[in-house]
Amino acid sequence: MCCGLAVLALLGPRITVLLWWLLKPGYFSATFTTILWPLAGFLFLPWFTLVYLLVAPGGISTLDIIFLVIALIADISTYGGSAYSHKNRVVAK
């Protein structure tokens, strides 16, 4: 059990979204009206999708917006951090 949790933590939010969808598909259909938004969130903004799944069914309040902004910053920093770390790999011709 402990190893399974460690693997889940290492693989990240996309696996969590996938498992959540497999275990509770009704929760996704109650939160999203179409498959487009969760699929786009799974591919591009997984942290935002997870937080949205947590806060949207009860209605979004001010505190929920703060959590959504933090998740959005986490997703954007993931892309920006990888771009910054690979900036020296580009060879100018």
ABEGO torsion letter per residue (X at the ends): XAAAAAAAAAAEAAAAAAAAAAABAAAAAAABABAAAAAAAAAABAAAAAAAAAAAAAEBBAAAAAAAAAAAAAAAAAAAAAAAAAAAABBBX
